[in-house]
Amino acid sequence: MNHRFALMMAFICSLRRASAFTSSLLKREEPRKVSSVLFLSSEAQVTPWNSPVVSERVANRRRNNNARFRQHVNPLARQYQQPTVLTDSWPHDTFTICNKPLHLDIGCGKGGFLLDMVKKTAEDCASSESSMADALPYNYLGLEIRPGVALMAKERIPVHGAVGVLDFVGCNANVDLDRIMDRYNSQSNRLLLDRVSIQFPDPHFKSQHAKRRVVTPALVNTLAKYMPEDSHVFLQSDIQSVLDDMRLRFRESAYFKDTIDSVEQYLEENPWGVPTEREISVLKKDLPVYRTILTRNGVAFVAGNNEISELDQDEE
């Protein structure tokens, strides 16, 4: 009896193995399914800012009414050293009038500051006989390194009626600023970068992370290249050491002059009258905000005037 039972169990096991083997053969014959999210055409340049994965994540956040994003990224990580992708016709496919002076906001976040700036300026320049693009003295451009945040900012433009005068570009400013400004400035025979704002940037507190800060000698040089005389750079932070570090980078440059002589003094109020969300939050807590404005002097820009050493990549 035991012998017969053993033979029966052996036969059943062999049938199961044969069935599994047949199933595996059938699966191999099925066409391979490739996810359009993970595998893209080799002709497409995939960056952190145009990846379909980012679009899907932002869409999911909107469905779940979740607008919170990671606060910090490492700009020296290899993925953020890639140049962003601009359309062949940028800025013509974005701005209605491409040769207007530009207000550039570096580290724009979700774009609230520039959206409010456009709204306020439009109200001040309101005219029933002209469109917003005709009425506004500036075009507005925000740069943001966090991919999901940059995409969310861009999606807010039509909602706020700012199409044709405002754009947000996901990129690393220390990688792409020169290329972006060269594109924009090619629309005119004069320098168009008239106003720059850098507000409440990531502090990167640790000493070994200081090289991650957005204001570098190279960034200052690039701004100087495209800014005309008497144009302005507005800096502010709720962390004094961060503001002082940014300020020092500009004061060390041959191309900028601080509007305040003493480095121990700061502007008491926001001169543009449009606060950022961070600024509002800090002031509500009765905490200080440190600010200054620097102006572009008349020194002609000379490429390579300041030798900039390349930063080692930090993939931490």
SVG drawing of the C-alpha trace seen along z (x, -y; Angstrom):
<svg xmlns="http://www.w3.org/2000/svg" viewBox="-11 -103 52 105">
<polyline fill="none" stroke="black" stroke-width="0.4" points="0.0,0.0 2.8,-2.4 4.6,-1.5 1.5,-2.3 1.0,-5.6 4.6,-6.6 4.3,-5.9 1.1,-7.9 2.7,-10.9 5.8,-10.7 3.5,-10.7 1.5,-13.7 4.8,-15.7 6.0,-14.9 2.8,-16.2 3.1,-19.4 6.7,-19.9 5.6,-19.3 2.8,-21.8 5.1,-24.5 7.6,-23.9 4.9,-24.2 3.6,-27.5 7.1,-29.0 7.5,-28.2 4.2,-29.9 5.1,-33.0 8.4,-33.3 6.3,-33.4 4.2,-36.3 5.3,-39.7 7.3,-41.7 5.3,-44.6 7.4,-47.7 6.3,-50.5 6.2,-53.8 7.1,-55.4 10.3,-53.5 11.6,-53.0 11.6,-55.9 12.9,-56.2 16.6,-56.5 16.1,-59.6 14.4,-61.4 16.7,-63.1 15.3,-62.2 16.1,-64.6 14.7,-64.9 12.5,-67.7 10.8,-66.0 10.6,-62.5 7.0,-61.0 7.5,-59.7 7.5,-63.3 4.3,-64.1 2.6,-61.0 3.7,-61.8 2.4,-65.4 -0.9,-64.2 -1.2,-61.8 -0.5,-64.5 -3.2,-66.7 -5.7,-63.9 -4.9,-63.3 -4.8,-67.1 -1.2,-66.9 1.0,-69.8 3.9,-68.9 7.3,-68.1 10.7,-67.3 12.4,-70.5 16.0,-69.8 17.8,-68.2 21.6,-68.0 22.3,-70.2 25.7,-68.6 24.2,-65.1 24.9,-63.7 21.2,-63.7 21.0,-67.5 24.1,-68.2 22.2,-67.4 21.1,-70.4 17.4,-70.8 15.4,-70.4 14.1,-73.5 11.8,-73.5 13.5,-74.5 11.3,-77.6 11.7,-78.7 11.1,-81.6 8.9,-82.3 6.4,-79.6 6.2,-80.9 6.2,-84.7 3.9,-86.9 6.6,-89.6 10.1,-88.1 12.2,-91.3 10.8,-92.7 13.0,-93.2 13.0,-90.1 12.5,-89.5 14.2,-86.3 13.4,-84.5 16.0,-81.8 14.6,-79.1 11.0,-80.1 9.4,-77.1 5.7,-76.7 5.8,-80.1 3.6,-82.0 5.9,-85.1 6.0,-85.6 2.3,-84.8 1.5,-87.5 4.0,-89.8 2.3,-89.5 -1.1,-90.1 0.1,-93.2 1.9,-94.6 -1.1,-94.0 -3.4,-95.8 -1.0,-98.7 -0.8,-98.8 -4.4,-98.0 -5.6,-99.3 -8.8,-98.4 -7.2,-99.0 -4.3,-96.6 -3.7,-93.0 -1.7,-91.8 1.4,-91.1 1.2,-94.7 0.6,-96.3 3.2,-94.6 6.7,-96.1 8.4,-92.8 8.3,-89.1 8.8,-86.8 10.8,-83.6 11.2,-81.3 13.9,-78.6 13.4,-75.7 15.6,-72.6 13.0,-70.3 11.2,-68.6 7.8,-68.1 7.7,-71.6 8.7,-73.1 6.0,-71.2 3.4,-72.2 4.4,-75.9 4.1,-75.6 0.6,-74.1 -0.5,-77.2 0.2,-79.7 -3.0,-79.2 -5.0,-79.0 -3.9,-82.5 -4.2,-83.9 -0.5,-84.6 0.0,-82.8 2.3,-84.8 4.1,-86.7 5.3,-84.1 7.2,-80.8 8.7,-78.3 11.6,-76.1 12.8,-73.1 16.6,-73.2 19.8,-73.6 20.5,-77.3 24.3,-76.7 24.1,-74.5 21.5,-76.1 21.4,-79.8 23.9,-80.9 22.1,-78.8 18.6,-80.0 19.7,-83.7 21.6,-83.4 18.3,-82.1 16.2,-84.9 18.7,-87.7 19.1,-86.7 15.7,-88.4 17.3,-91.8 20.4,-93.8 20.5,-95.0 20.8,-93.2 17.3,-92.2 17.9,-90.7 16.7,-93.7 15.7,-92.2 16.8,-89.1 15.5,-87.8 17.0,-85.0 14.8,-84.5 15.1,-82.1 17.4,-79.6 18.2,-76.2 20.7,-77.1 22.7,-73.8 23.9,-74.4 26.6,-71.7 30.1,-73.1 30.7,-70.2 27.5,-71.1 28.3,-74.8 29.3,-74.2 25.7,-73.2 24.5,-76.7 22.9,-78.3 24.9,-81.6 28.4,-80.7 31.0,-82.9 30.0,-81.3 26.4,-82.2 27.3,-85.8 29.4,-86.0 26.6,-84.7 24.2,-87.2 26.6,-90.0 27.0,-88.9 23.3,-89.5 22.4,-92.4 22.6,-96.0 23.9,-98.8 21.6,-99.9 19.7,-96.6 19.0,-95.0 19.6,-91.8 17.3,-91.4 18.5,-88.9 16.6,-87.9 16.7,-85.1 15.5,-84.5 19.0,-83.1 21.5,-85.8 24.5,-83.7 22.9,-82.6 22.1,-86.2 25.6,-87.3 27.2,-84.5 25.1,-85.4 25.8,-89.1 29.6,-88.5 29.6,-86.6 28.1,-89.7 30.2,-92.2 33.4,-90.3 32.4,-90.6 33.8,-93.4 30.3,-93.9 28.0,-94.6 27.6,-97.3 25.7,-96.9 23.1,-99.6 24.0,-99.4 27.6,-100.2 27.8,-98.3 27.5,-94.5 26.0,-94.8 23.0,-96.6 20.0,-95.3 16.8,-96.5 14.0,-96.7 11.2,-96.0 10.7,-94.2 11.1,-97.0 9.0,-95.2 6.0,-94.9 5.2,-91.3 6.2,-88.8 6.9,-85.1 5.0,-82.5 8.1,-81.9 8.4,-85.6 4.8,-85.8 5.3,-82.8 8.5,-84.2 7.0,-87.6 3.9,-86.1 6.2,-84.5 7.7,-87.9 11.1,-86.7 13.6,-88.8 14.2,-88.7 17.6,-89.9 17.5,-91.7 19.7,-93.7 19.7,-95.0 22.7,-95.1 23.0,-97.0 24.9,-96.2 27.6,-98.8 29.0,-100.0 32.0,-97.7 31.8,-95.8 31.6,-92.1 34.7,-90.2 34.5,-86.5 36.9,-84.7 37.5,-87.8 37.1,-85.6 38.7,-82.2 36.1,-79.7 37.3,-76.4 35.1,-73.4 33.3,-71.9 33.8,-68.2 30.6,-66.3 28.9,-65.3 26.5,-62.5 25.8,-62.1"/>
</svg>
